[in-house]
Structure formats: structure tokens, C-alpha cells
């Protein structure tokens, strides 16, 4: 008998998609007021300022040496490699939709690698859902003309960011274990700050245009993207199959276009809505759990052996029968 999943886990995919998808447009706004690594250095420093007092009050149990190493590796792959390269791509001129559509190729990479690395296999229905999701994401791109003359440097950064988020997802599933969210986030963002702060000081001028728009963007990136969305992503990876969680990324391009409409002034043509619907069908196919296999039929009960006394009586009758005939 399978246990019912908690309500927060049922609601996690929808909440994660909204928070994660809006982050593309918000990050694009943030890098207009500061250099990309400066934005990340400030973002991770603010997260640590919030988490350290919480950790002092909650006193979460931290993992052992190997657990800390695993969390740190995931933190580097996602917080430094993925977010860092995405922000650099934004600053170089790549559109928010262009970055989102490249990153949404993650489910295909995960489906190809997961069987060998973490032992998860994707069935025919899952592959059909992945293909439909990819087709829907492609429609969303072409519908809003996200594929345009992007610069080669920005596109290269986006592809490397895709490698980072894919590697982080697979590593978390293969080696990660359930840790307290405060402890896990504290380790990850300490790694992010330790990498981004010196890089920003060495390679950028660290000047920030402090406007209300930048302050709002930073608040969203710290609270919604860094704390809530990342906690939900790691929890979903541990609670479900990697391919199903990764399939959610197919909905990111269309939803990011939806958020970019009012925030960046990018219109949503009808083809984008059609792509979002097709991607939703694909995600539904991948996310649907297969029916549980029927329990095997119980073997027939063995025939009861006759008791020893009954057998001896039968043998006695056989021996007495010739005397009666005589």
C-alpha cells in the first residue's frame, strides 16, 4: 500500500514553476543596474545574512564531512555555474526567453543520462511526454521570436549553464540525502558567496545603480529564487524521479515569456500560448505515475498428506483381504 504524498509536495511543482520562471525576467532587470557577478555576490551575501541568524535559533543538524562535500558540489554547479553563466548571458545581450529555452533542454539530457547514472529508466509514455514537451517549448520560442541573432559568447554561456543545472540535478539525486533545509541552503550559498564575491571584486567594477526597481529585483531573487524555489527543487528531486522533476523545465520558457510580457514589455503571441499548452501535456505524461503492477497470484495450497494412523489402517485392510477370500 503506497503512502499518500503530503500536500506541500503536491503543490510544490506549481509553486516552483511560478517562482523559477519569473526569476528570468527579474534577473534580466537586475543586471541592468549592476554587473552579473556583482548581482550574484550581493544576492548570496544577503541570503547568508538571513540564514545565519535562523540557523543560530533553529540549530539544524548539519551533515557529516561527506554530506557537506556533496551539498557543496551541488551548490557550486547550480549557484555558481548555472546562475553565474545565466547572468553573464543576460548581461551580454541574450534575451530572457533565449536563456530559458536553452535551459529547458535539461529534461532530454537527464532522460539520456539518468538510466546509467542513477538507475532510472524512462518508459515509452515518458519519452512521448519529453518529445511533446520539447515541441511545445520550441513553439513558445518561435512564437515570441526568442531565437534571434544572439551573440555567440552569450549562447555559449547559456549552454554551459545548461550543463551546470543538469549535472547538479543528477549529482543531487545520485549522492544527495535528506538534510535540514536551513543547513543545506547555508552550505550552498556559502559556496556561492565564496566563489562570486572574489570573482566580482577581481573582474568587475562592482558599481550598483540603487533604484527601487533594483531593490525589488534583489528582494525577489533572495527570498523567492534563492530560498523558496531552491528548497522546493531539491526536495522534489529527493522525493521523486529525476526525469519527472526535470520535465517541469519544459514549462519554464512559456511561463517566463508570460512574466516577461508585463515586466519587460515582450508580447505573448498566440503561438506561444499553443506551445505552453503542448508542453503542459508533455509534462503531464512524464509526471503521471504508472499503475502499480498487480500482485502475483498465490500458489495453490499443497494437498494435505494423510495421517500415519490412517495409512496404517489402509495397509492392514490390504493384508487381511487375502485371508477373507480363502
N, C-alpha and C positions, 0 to 999 in steps of 0.2 A: 504494500500500500504506500503510495507516494504522498509525502507531506505537502500541504498547501504552502505556496510561496507567500512570504509576508507582503503586506500592502505596499510598503516602501519600494520593494523590489519590482512589483508590478508597475508602479508609477515612475520608476527610475528612468526607463528609456525615453519617455516623453519629456520629462524634466531635463534630462541630459541633452537631448536634441535641441531644445529651445535655447538653453544656456550656451551650448557649444557653437551652434550655428550663428547666433547673434555676435559671438566673440570675433568673427572675421571682420565684420563691419566696424565693430568697436575698436579693434586693434588698428584697422586702417585709419581711423580717426586719430588714434593716439600717436601714431608715428608721424603724423603731420605736424606735431608740436615738439617732437624730440627724436633723436636718433634711435634706431631699433634696439640696440643692446642697452642703451640708457633707459629706455622704457622697461625692458625686462629686468634690469638691475633694480630699478625703483620698485617695480611690481613685486619681485621676490623679497626685497628688503621689507616692504610693508607687510607682506604675508607673515614673515618671521616675527615682526613686531607684534602682530596679532596673536600668533600661535604660542609664543614663548610664555606669556602670562597664563594662557589657557592650560598649557602643559604643566605649569607650576601648580595650578589649582587642581586639575584633574588627576595628575600624576599617572599617566598611562604607562603600561608595561612596554618597555622597548624590546625589540628583538635582540637576539644574540649577535655575535660578530658576523656570522654568515648571513643572517637575516638583514642586518644593516647594509652589508655589501650588496645584497640583491635589490633592496629598496633604492640604494644609491645608484645602481646601474640603470634601473628604470627611470629614476629621476633625471639622470644625465640624458638618456635617449629621448625622453619626452620634453622635459623642461628646458634643456639646453639645445639639443639638436633639432627637435621638431619646432618648438616655438621660436627659437632663435633664428632658424633659417626662414620660417614663415614671415617673421617680422622684417628680416632683411629683404625678402622678396617684395613685401608690401612697399618698403621704402624705395626699392629700385624701380617701382612703377607697375608691377604686376597687379592686376585687379583682384579684388577680394573674391570674385567669382572664379577667376582663373586658378587661384590657390586652392579654393575649396574643391574644385572639380578634380584636380590632380590628386589631392589628398584622399578623395573618395574612392580612388582605385585600391585603397587598402584592403577591402574585402577579398578581391581577387588574389592578391599576394598572400593574404592569410590563409585562404582556402587551399592554395597550392602548397604552402609550406607547413601548415598545421599538422597534416597527417604524419609527416616524418618527424616533426619536432615534438609535438605534444600528444600524438596518438589519436587525434580527432579526424574522422572521415566525414566528408560531405556527400550525402546521397544524391540521387537524381533530382529530387524535388529541390534540394538545397542549391544545386548547380543551376537549375532553372530560375530560381529566385535571384541568384547572383547575376545571371545574364540579364534578366529583366531590370534589376536594379541599375546595372551599368548602362543599359539602353535608356532608362529614364533619366539618369544623371546626364548622359550625353545630350538628350533632348533639352534638358534645362540649360545646358551650356550654350548650345546653338541658338536656343530661343532668346537668350539675353545677350548674344554676341560676346560671350566671355572669352572665346578663343579668338584672339586678335593678334596683332603684331606685338607680342610681348618680347621683352629683351631676353637674350639668351642667358645672361647671368641670373636674372630673377627666376627663369624657368628651371635652371639647374639647381638653384637653392630650394625651389619647391619640390623637385624630385627627391633631393636628399632629405628634405623634411619628411616626405612620404616614407622613405626608408627608416627614418628615426621612429616615427609613430608605429610602424609595423613591427620593428624589432622590439620596441618597448612593450607592445601588446603581447607578443609571443613570449618574451622573457618573463613577463609578469605571470602568464599562465603556466609556464614551464617550471619556474623556480620560486615564484611568489607564494606566500602563505598569508593567512588572515592575521593582520596586525591591527592594533588600535589606530583609527583614522588620524588622530592627533599626532601620534608618534610617526606614522608613515608620511604624512604631509610635512612634518617638521624636518625629517631627513631629506625628503625630495627637494624641498625649497631651500634648504641649507646648501645642497649640492648646486642648485640653480644659481643662488646668490654667489657662492664661492667661485663659480665659473664666469658669470656675466658681469659682476662688479669690476674685477680687474680687466676683463676684455674691454668693457666700456671706457674705463679710465685710460687704457693704452691706445685705443683705436678711434675714439670719438671725442668730440668737444664737450659732451655731457650737458650742453645748454638745453634748458627746458622753457617752453613758452607756457607759463602758468595761466591758463584761461579756464573759465568754468567748464568748457567742453572737455578739456584735458583732464580736469579733476573728476568729472563724471565718468569719463572713459576709464581712468585708473581705478576708480572705486568699483566699477563693474568687473574689470579684469582681475582685481584682487579677490573680491567676495564671490562673484558668480563663477568666473572661469577657474581661478586657482583653487579655491576651497571647495565649493559645492560640486561643480562639474567634474573635477578630477577625482574627488572622493566617490562619486557615483560611478564613474568609468571603471575605476579599479575594483569597486565592489561588484559590478556586473560581470567583469572578467572572471573574478573568482567564483561567482555563483552560477555562471552559465558557460556554454561552449563559446570558444573564441570566435568562430565563424559567425555565430548569431549576433554576438555583440558588435563585431566589426561591420556586419551588414547594415547597421544603423547609419554608418557614414555615407551610405548611398543617398540618404535624405538630406545631408548637410548642404550640398550645392543649391538645391531648390529653396531650402529654408533660409540659407544665407542670402540668396537673392531677394527673398521676401523681406528680410530685415534691412537689406541694403536699399530697398526701394524708398522708404521714408528717411533713412539716415544719411544715405549718400546720393539720393536723387536718381537712382538707377531703376528704370521702369521694369515691370514684370509682364512680358508679352504672353499671349495665350499658350504658345508652345512650351513655355516654362512650366505653366500650371499642368499641362499634359504630362510633361516629364516627371513632375513631382508625384502625380497620381500613379504613373507606371513604376516609379521607384518604390512607392509605398506598397504596391502589390508584391514586388520582389522581396522587400524586407519582411512582409507578412509570411511569404512562403518559407524563407530561411528561418524565421523566428518560431514558426509553428513546430511544436514538439511532435515527433512521430508517435502513433499509438503504441501503447505498451504491448509487447508480444504476449500472446495467450499462454497461459500456464500449461505445461505438458500434461497429458492425461495420466492419471495414476495407474501404475501397473496392476494387472489383475491379482487379486489375493490368492496366495497359494492354497491348494487343496489341503484340507486337514488330514493328517495321517491317522489311520485307525489306531486305537489304543492297543497296548500289548496284550491285555486280557482278552479283548475281542478277537485278536488274531489267533491266540492260543485256542479259544473255543472253536473257531473255524477249522483249525488243524485237527482238533480232537474229533470233530464230526467226520472229517475225511478218513481218519484212521478207523473209525468204528463202522463205517458203511460196508466194507467187505464182509465183516462178521455177520451182519444182519442178513446179507444176501445168502450167506452159507447156511 
